[in-house]
């Protein structure tokens, strides 16, 4: 039985990979965050002084040492205020990026996760090359992961998570560091969150970016399978769409080919065999329509032959072949 299924899979893989390559083009595009996710309108302006942001010292150097001394003795709120005041007053000084980093780090440490993420982003936006790059991206990744996985407490209504907020954060991480060590994981989570939100087409695109751009990542096989799974579920929702079926079949066959030892191989094979049968039924139904309902024998012969050519191992192939012979004989008599 297993050998028979595998032979079906290999036959279909060849058919689908040849016939569906152009159809998959729409899902082979790089994932691009939507405008609502990138928060373009909320991009911060350069900080400036104000009544509540006045530094306690006369120079940036002495201000930084003062803020550090407050942090060292555990006065974190006061330290944050003074670090931020330094950035507002002396934004172009050598101490500014160091103060901004400490400000963001203390915000995260004291539980102000969203504000901390934004303040780390301020470093990325205004102090390129003046801060520990990988470390800042690591902080942002951890904060995004916090919002994705931590259940928040809401009075009366139980717990809830904030996947949309985490989504925009992971997108920032990918944009900030496309070659960072954290980026493959962040890109994968973009797909995962979209999948959980029911945005299957967007999820498939994000998974494809993970699979193609980060081929050596340990997440590439899982991204490949989840992409195929998303396309499979999309095809299930549009049962009369040949394009949807072929897209899903191509992705499933590609996953089986590229990752023969993957733990999801059997599931992918079962999906592929099931979709193959449904696509075969669709082709056969077209032939039957021309044959029995429309009474157009020439069109029926073409449709039956199309079915036989595409699905030579189907249980209906012999029946279709006999019907083609009958129709051709009837047309010759006329």
C-alpha positions as CSV (number, residue, x, y, z in Angstrom):
1,X,0.0,0.0,0.0
2,X,2.8,2.4,0.9
3,X,4.7,1.7,-2.3
4,X,1.5,2.3,-4.3
5,X,1.0,5.7,-2.5
6,X,4.6,6.7,-3.1
7,X,4.3,5.9,-6.8
8,X,1.2,8.1,-7.0
9,X,3.1,10.9,-5.2
10,X,6.1,10.7,-7.6
11,X,3.9,10.6,-10.7
12,X,1.9,13.6,-9.4
13,X,5.0,15.4,-8.4
14,X,6.3,15.3,-12.0
15,X,2.9,16.4,-13.4
16,X,2.3,19.2,-10.9
17,X,5.8,20.6,-10.9
18,X,5.7,20.9,-14.7
19,X,2.1,22.1,-15.1
20,X,1.9,24.3,-12.0
21,X,5.2,26.2,-12.0
22,X,3.8,29.3,-13.5
23,X,0.7,29.2,-11.3
24,X,2.8,29.3,-8.2
25,X,4.5,32.6,-9.2
26,X,2.1,34.6,-7.2
27,X,3.2,32.7,-4.0
28,X,6.9,32.9,-4.9
29,X,7.1,36.6,-4.2
30,X,9.0,38.0,-1.3
31,X,6.8,38.8,1.7
32,X,6.1,42.5,2.0
33,X,4.6,43.9,5.2
34,X,1.3,45.8,4.7
35,X,1.1,49.5,5.5
36,X,-0.9,48.8,8.6
37,X,1.9,46.6,9.9
38,X,4.8,48.8,9.3
39,X,3.4,51.8,11.3
40,X,4.8,54.3,8.8
41,X,2.8,57.1,10.3
42,X,4.1,56.4,13.8
43,X,7.7,56.6,12.8
44,X,9.3,58.8,15.6
45,X,10.5,62.3,15.1
46,X,13.9,63.3,16.5
47,X,13.7,64.0,20.3
48,X,13.7,67.5,21.6
49,X,13.9,69.1,25.0
50,X,10.8,69.9,27.0
51,X,9.7,70.9,30.5
52,X,9.8,67.3,31.8
53,X,13.0,66.4,29.8
54,X,15.5,68.8,31.3
55,X,18.9,67.3,32.1
56,X,20.3,67.6,35.7
57,X,23.9,68.3,34.6
58,X,25.7,70.8,32.3
59,X,27.3,68.5,29.8
60,X,26.4,65.2,28.0
61,X,29.4,63.4,29.6
62,X,28.5,64.4,33.2
63,X,24.8,63.8,32.5
64,X,25.6,60.2,31.4
65,X,27.6,59.5,34.5
66,X,24.9,60.9,36.7
67,X,22.2,58.8,35.0
68,X,24.5,55.7,35.3
69,X,25.0,56.4,39.0
70,X,21.2,56.4,39.6
71,X,20.9,53.1,37.7
72,X,23.7,51.6,39.7
73,X,22.0,52.3,43.1
74,X,18.6,50.9,41.8
75,X,16.8,54.2,41.1
76,X,15.7,53.0,37.7
77,X,12.9,55.4,37.1
78,X,15.1,58.4,37.8
79,X,17.9,56.9,35.7
80,X,15.5,56.5,32.7
81,X,14.4,60.1,33.0
82,X,18.0,61.4,33.0
83,X,19.1,59.1,30.1
84,X,16.2,60.3,28.1
85,X,16.9,63.9,29.0
86,X,20.5,63.5,27.7
87,X,19.2,62.3,24.3
88,X,16.7,65.1,24.1
89,X,19.3,67.8,25.0
90,X,22.5,66.5,23.3
91,X,21.1,64.2,20.6
92,X,24.3,64.5,18.5
93,X,26.8,63.8,21.2
94,X,28.8,60.6,21.5
95,X,27.0,59.9,24.8
96,X,23.5,60.0,23.1
97,X,23.4,56.5,21.5
98,X,24.7,55.0,24.8
99,X,22.1,56.8,26.8
100,X,19.4,55.8,24.4
101,X,20.4,52.2,24.7
102,X,20.4,52.3,28.5
103,X,17.0,54.0,28.4
104,X,15.5,51.3,26.2
105,X,17.1,48.5,28.2
106,X,15.8,49.9,31.5
107,X,12.3,50.2,30.0
108,X,12.3,46.6,29.1
109,X,13.7,45.6,32.4
110,X,10.9,47.4,34.3
111,X,8.2,45.8,32.2
112,X,7.5,48.6,29.7
113,X,7.8,46.2,26.7
114,X,6.1,48.2,23.9
115,X,7.8,51.4,24.8
116,X,11.1,49.6,25.1
117,X,10.7,48.2,21.6
118,X,10.0,51.7,20.2
119,X,13.1,53.2,22.0
120,X,15.3,50.4,20.6
121,X,13.8,51.3,17.3
122,X,14.9,54.9,17.9
123,X,18.5,53.7,18.0
124,X,18.0,52.0,14.6
125,X,16.4,55.0,13.1
126,X,18.8,57.7,14.3
127,X,22.1,56.1,15.4
128,X,23.1,53.7,12.7
129,X,26.5,52.2,13.4
130,X,26.6,53.7,16.9
131,X,25.1,50.9,19.0
132,X,25.5,47.1,19.4
133,X,23.6,46.0,16.4
134,X,22.9,42.4,17.1
135,X,22.2,43.0,20.7
136,X,19.5,45.6,19.9
137,X,17.9,43.3,17.4
138,X,18.0,40.5,20.0
139,X,16.2,42.8,22.5
140,X,13.5,43.6,19.9
141,X,13.1,40.0,19.0
142,X,12.6,39.0,22.6
143,X,10.0,41.7,23.1
144,X,8.1,40.6,20.0
145,X,8.2,37.0,21.2
146,X,6.8,38.2,24.5
147,X,3.8,39.7,22.9
148,X,3.3,36.6,20.7
149,X,3.5,34.1,23.5
150,X,2.5,35.7,26.7
151,X,-1.1,35.7,27.7
152,X,-2.2,39.1,28.9
153,X,-4.8,39.4,31.8
154,X,-8.0,41.2,31.0
155,X,-10.5,41.8,33.9
156,X,-13.6,39.6,33.6
157,X,-12.8,38.2,30.2
158,X,-9.8,36.0,30.9
159,X,-6.5,36.1,29.1
160,X,-5.6,37.1,25.6
161,X,-2.6,37.5,23.4
162,X,-1.6,40.4,21.1
163,X,-0.5,38.7,17.8
164,X,-1.1,41.8,15.7
165,X,1.2,43.8,17.8
166,X,3.8,41.1,17.7
167,X,3.4,40.8,13.9
168,X,4.5,44.5,13.4
169,X,7.4,44.0,15.7
170,X,8.7,40.9,13.9
171,X,8.4,42.8,10.7
172,X,10.6,45.5,12.1
173,X,13.2,43.0,13.2
174,X,13.3,41.6,9.6
175,X,13.5,45.1,8.1
176,X,16.2,46.2,10.6
177,X,18.4,43.3,10.1
178,X,17.8,41.1,7.0
179,X,21.0,39.2,7.7
180,X,20.8,39.1,11.4
181,X,20.9,35.7,13.2
182,X,17.4,36.4,14.5
183,X,15.9,37.2,11.2
184,X,15.0,33.7,9.9
185,X,13.1,33.0,13.1
186,X,11.4,36.4,13.0
187,X,10.4,35.8,9.3
188,X,9.0,32.4,10.2
189,X,6.9,33.9,13.1
190,X,5.4,36.4,10.6
191,X,4.1,33.5,8.7
192,X,2.9,31.7,11.9
193,X,1.0,34.7,13.2
194,X,-0.7,35.3,9.8
195,X,-1.6,31.7,9.7
196,X,-3.2,31.8,13.2
197,X,-5.1,34.9,12.2
198,X,-6.5,33.1,9.1
199,X,-4.5,35.2,6.6
200,X,-3.4,32.1,4.7
201,X,-2.3,33.7,1.5
202,X,-0.1,36.2,3.4
203,X,1.2,33.4,5.6
204,X,2.1,31.3,2.5
205,X,4.1,34.2,1.1
206,X,5.9,34.8,4.4
207,X,6.8,31.1,4.7
208,X,8.0,31.1,1.1
209,X,10.4,33.9,2.0
210,X,11.7,31.9,5.0
211,X,12.1,28.8,2.9
212,X,13.8,30.5,0.0
213,X,15.9,33.3,1.6
214,X,17.1,31.2,4.6
215,X,17.5,27.7,3.1
216,X,20.1,26.7,5.7
217,X,17.9,27.7,8.6
218,X,16.6,24.8,10.8
219,X,13.1,26.4,10.2
220,X,13.2,26.1,6.4
221,X,11.6,22.6,6.4
222,X,8.8,23.6,8.7
223,X,8.3,26.8,6.7
224,X,8.1,24.7,3.5
225,X,5.5,22.4,4.9
226,X,3.4,25.2,6.5
227,X,3.4,27.0,3.2
228,X,2.1,23.9,1.5
229,X,-0.4,23.4,4.2
230,X,-1.7,26.9,3.8
231,X,-2.2,26.4,0.1
232,X,-3.9,23.1,0.8
233,X,-6.4,24.7,3.1
234,X,-7.0,27.5,0.6
235,X,-7.7,24.9,-2.1
236,X,-10.1,23.1,0.3
237,X,-12.0,26.4,0.6
238,X,-12.3,26.7,-3.2
239,X,-13.1,23.2,-4.2
240,X,-13.8,24.0,-7.9
241,X,-10.6,26.0,-8.4
242,X,-8.1,24.2,-10.6
243,X,-5.5,26.9,-10.0
244,X,-5.8,26.5,-6.2
245,X,-5.5,22.7,-6.5
246,X,-2.4,22.9,-8.7
247,X,-0.8,25.5,-6.5
248,X,-1.2,23.3,-3.4
249,X,-0.1,20.2,-5.2
250,X,3.0,21.9,-6.5
251,X,3.9,23.1,-3.0
252,X,3.3,19.7,-1.5
253,X,5.3,17.9,-4.2
254,X,8.1,20.4,-3.8
255,X,8.2,19.9,0.0
256,X,8.4,16.1,-0.4
257,X,11.2,16.5,-3.0
258,X,13.2,19.0,-1.0
259,X,12.8,17.5,2.5
260,X,12.4,13.7,2.1
261,X,13.2,13.0,5.7
262,X,10.9,15.7,7.2
263,X,8.6,14.7,10.0
264,X,5.6,16.1,8.0
265,X,6.3,14.0,4.9
266,X,3.5,11.5,5.5
267,X,1.0,14.3,6.1
268,X,2.2,16.1,2.9
269,X,1.8,12.8,0.9
270,X,-1.7,12.2,2.2
271,X,-2.7,15.8,1.3
272,X,-1.1,15.4,-2.2
273,X,-2.9,12.1,-2.9
274,X,-6.2,13.5,-1.7
275,X,-6.0,16.7,-3.8
276,X,-4.9,14.6,-6.8
277,X,-8.0,12.6,-6.6
278,X,-10.2,15.7,-6.3
279,X,-8.5,17.3,-9.2
280,X,-9.0,14.1,-11.2
281,X,-12.7,14.2,-10.3
282,X,-12.9,17.7,-11.5
283,X,-11.4,16.8,-14.9
284,X,-13.6,13.8,-15.2
285,X,-16.7,15.8,-14.3
286,X,-16.0,18.2,-17.2
287,X,-15.8,15.3,-19.6
288,X,-19.0,13.8,-18.3
289,X,-20.7,17.2,-18.7
290,X,-19.8,17.5,-22.4
291,X,-20.7,13.8,-22.9
292,X,-24.0,13.4,-20.9
293,X,-25.4,16.8,-20.5
294,X,-24.2,19.1,-23.3
295,X,-24.3,16.3,-25.8
296,X,-21.1,17.5,-27.5
297,X,-19.2,14.3,-28.3
298,X,-16.1,16.0,-29.9
299,X,-15.6,18.2,-26.8
300,X,-16.2,15.2,-24.6
301,X,-13.5,13.2,-26.4
302,X,-11.0,16.1,-25.9
303,X,-12.0,16.3,-22.2
304,X,-11.7,12.5,-21.6
305,X,-8.3,12.4,-23.3
306,X,-7.2,15.4,-21.2
307,X,-8.3,13.4,-18.1
308,X,-6.4,10.2,-19.3
309,X,-3.2,12.2,-20.1
310,X,-3.1,14.0,-16.7
311,X,-4.3,11.1,-14.5
312,X,-3.1,7.8,-16.0
313,X,-3.2,6.0,-12.7
314,X,-6.8,7.0,-11.8
315,X,-9.3,4.2,-11.2
316,X,-11.5,5.9,-13.9
317,X,-8.9,5.9,-16.6
318,X,-10.0,2.6,-18.1
319,X,-13.6,3.7,-18.1
320,X,-12.7,7.0,-19.8
321,X,-10.7,5.2,-22.4
322,X,-13.6,2.9,-23.3
323,X,-15.9,5.9,-23.5
324,X,-13.6,7.7,-25.9
325,X,-13.5,4.6,-28.2
326,X,-17.4,4.5,-28.1
327,X,-17.7,8.2,-28.9
328,X,-15.2,8.0,-31.7
329,X,-17.1,5.1,-33.3
330,X,-20.4,6.9,-33.0
331,X,-19.0,10.0,-34.6
332,X,-17.5,8.0,-37.5
333,X,-21.0,6.5,-38.3
334,X,-22.5,10.0,-38.7
